[in-house]
Amino acid sequence: MEVLLTRIVECARWADEVIGFADRMIARRVSTLALVDINSLAKSAVRFSQCESFSRAVTLHLAHSPSRALALGDELQLLQVVVTLLVSTLQQQPARRAERHAVHLCIADIGDEIVLDIGTPLTSGNGKLEDQRKRTTKADSEVVMCRSIVEAHQGALEYGRGRSGVMFRMRLPRVSDRLERSHSQSEPPSLEDN
């Protein structure tokens, strides 16, 4: 009984988080710039995508950046992008009868960029990531929205497809240590100010 009650409480908290996330996405609000921990954001995105991954029998793997991966942006918008790309990747997984397959979300802090690879390693096809504008599938409208949000954050979104599935690569400018110190002492501006 104690274990079941603990699970019920955890499920209620999780449902409250999901409903709160959906409410904030639906509500009209001014986008604000703040320091966003991409490692933490990715962890939240994986949690929001677990129902979809469970229903499709896909394992989600998350690899954090070993360093502090900070970007300047609207946390809710960036979370919406990563969740949308994860769900899109899960929905485009090829049917496999014999083995359970996996989708990866890997974060790397490379120089002045944070790179998020979302999807499956491309084992066939040309394996080349292309500018997202060249992509044409039924999920185009969602991905176009994601691209516009990423570009508003001075980033880029690329795409690749192979027999193993799809891969999105999202690039965001990394916040330098100097900018982090100065930004933490000032009022966050809105995205519309830039």
Residue pairs with C-beta under 8 A, 6 or more apart in sequence:
14 47
17 47
18 48
21 48
21 76
21 79
24 76
25 76
25 80
30 190
30 192
31 74
31 77
31 190
31 191
31 192
32 74
32 188
32 189
32 190
32 191
33 72
33 73
33 74
33 188
33 189
33 190
33 191
33 193
33 194
34 72
34 73
34 74
34 75
34 188
35 70
35 71
35 72
35 175
35 180
35 183
35 184
36 70
36 71
36 72
36 73
36 74
36 75
36 78
37 68
37 69
37 70
38 65
38 69
38 70
38 71
38 78
38 107
38 114
38 116
38 172
39 64
39 65
39 68
39 69
39 107
41 75
41 78
41 79
41 82
42 62
42 64
42 82
42 105
42 107
42 116
43 62
43 64
44 79
45 79
45 82
45 83
45 86
45 105
46 60
46 62
46 86
46 105
48 79
48 83
49 60
49 83
49 86
49 87
49 90
50 60
52 86
52 87
52 90
52 91
53 59
53 60
53 90
53 103
56 90
56 91
56 93
57 100
58 90
58 93
58 100
58 101
58 102
58 103
59 100
59 101
59 102
59 103
60 86
60 102
60 103
60 104
60 105
61 102
61 103
61 104
61 105
62 104
62 105
62 106
63 104
63 105
63 106
63 107
64 107
65 107
65 108
65 109
65 114
66 109
67 109
68 109
69 107
69 109
69 114
69 174
70 114
70 174
70 175
70 180
71 78
71 114
71 153
71 172
71 173
71 174
71 175
72 153
72 173
72 175
72 179
72 183
73 153
73 172
73 191
74 153
74 191
77 149
77 152
77 153
77 191
78 149
78 153
78 172
80 146
80 149
81 146
81 149
81 150
81 170
82 105
82 116
82 118
82 170
84 142
84 143
84 145
84 146
85 118
85 119
85 143
85 146
85 168
85 170
86 103
86 105
86 118
88 139
88 142
88 143
88 166
88 168
89 103
89 118
89 119
89 120
89 165
89 166
89 167
89 168
90 103
91 139
92 137
92 139
92 165
92 166
93 101
93 103
93 120
93 165
94 163
94 164
94 165
101 120
101 165
102 120
103 118
103 119
103 120
103 165
104 117
104 118
104 119
104 120
104 121
105 116
105 117
105 118
106 116
106 117
107 114
107 115
107 116
108 114
108 115
108 117
109 115
109 174
111 174
112 173
112 174
112 176
113 171
113 172
113 173
113 174
114 171
114 172
114 173
114 174
115 169
115 170
115 171
116 168
116 169
116 170
116 171
116 172
117 167
117 168
117 169
118 167
118 168
118 169
118 170
119 160
119 165
119 166
119 167
119 168
120 162
120 164
120 165
120 166
120 167
121 164
121 167
122 160
122 161
122 162
122 164
122 165
122 167
123 162
123 163
123 164
124 162
124 163
124 164
125 160
125 161
125 162
125 163
126 160
126 162
127 160
127 162
128 160
129 158
129 159
129 160
129 167
129 169
130 158
130 159
130 160
131 158
131 159
132 143
132 144
132 146
132 147
132 157
132 158
132 159
133 147
134 159
135 143
135 159
143 157
143 159
146 157
147 157
150 156
150 157
150 170
150 171
150 172
151 157
152 191
153 172
153 173
153 191
154 172
154 173
155 170
155 171
155 172
155 173
156 170
156 171
157 168
157 169
157 170
157 171
158 168
158 169
158 171
159 166
159 167
159 168
159 169
160 166
160 167
160 169
161 167
175 183
